[in-house]
Amino acid sequence: MRMNELYRVSEQAGFVPLTNIVKKDGAFEVALAVPGYREDQLNLTVENGLLEIQGAIKEEDNHQQYLRREIRQQSFRYRVELPEGAETEHIEAQLSNGVLAVRIPLQAKRKIAVAIQQPPAENVLAAGESGSHA
């Protein structure tokens, strides 16, 4: 399975912030570049194995006549499928220097040893006897 298949973005419409998705130190981490957004303009939810991040910006009509306008903030909705074992009840998010960092711990994979047992001696004899009369 390729890395892109593990962390599919399930929905993007219109503007989508630049994003990094990493799996490291037993966690799934999503970082979105959201310069100029405040905490109260961002909303995170988890439902049905999807992390959804929304940014809500109200365009201000300040009646200015722009000669050039390249700096804009737009509302967005970003959804990404979480990997198996994501512990969504322990999700953490931090907004710092224009980057929203979301960290979701992953359950450690466990290996379970299974012992192979010998069948009782009477079952082995019965199986051997039925096979020898054929």
Residue pairs with C-beta under 8 A, 6 or more apart in sequence:
6 23
6 83
7 21
7 23
7 28
7 80
7 81
7 83
8 80
8 81
9 19
9 78
9 79
9 80
9 81
10 50
10 79
10 80
10 81
11 77
11 78
11 79
12 77
12 78
12 79
13 77
14 74
14 76
15 74
15 75
15 76
16 76
16 78
17 32
17 33
17 34
17 55
17 76
17 78
18 32
18 33
19 30
19 31
19 32
19 33
19 78
20 29
20 30
20 31
21 28
21 29
21 30
21 31
21 80
22 28
22 29
22 31
23 29
23 83
23 106
26 105
26 106
26 108
27 103
27 104
27 105
27 106
28 82
28 83
28 86
28 103
28 104
28 106
29 101
29 102
29 103
29 104
30 51
30 53
30 80
30 101
30 102
31 99
31 100
31 101
31 102
32 53
32 78
32 99
32 100
32 102
33 98
33 99
34 42
34 55
34 95
34 98
34 99
34 100
35 98
36 73
36 98
37 55
37 57
37 73
37 95
37 98
37 100
38 95
39 95
41 55
41 56
41 57
42 53
42 54
42 55
42 56
42 95
42 100
43 53
43 54
43 55
43 56
44 51
44 52
44 53
44 54
44 91
44 93
44 102
45 51
45 52
46 52
46 82
46 88
46 91
49 81
49 82
49 86
50 79
50 80
50 81
50 82
51 79
51 80
51 82
51 102
51 104
52 77
52 78
52 79
53 77
53 78
53 79
53 100
53 102
54 75
54 76
54 77
54 78
55 73
55 74
55 75
55 76
55 77
56 75
57 73
57 74
57 75
82 88
82 104
83 106
85 106
85 107
85 109
86 104
86 105
86 106
86 107
87 104
87 105
87 106
87 107
88 104
90 104
90 105
91 102
91 103
91 104
92 102
92 103
92 104
93 100
93 101
93 102
93 103
94 100
94 101
95 101
118 124
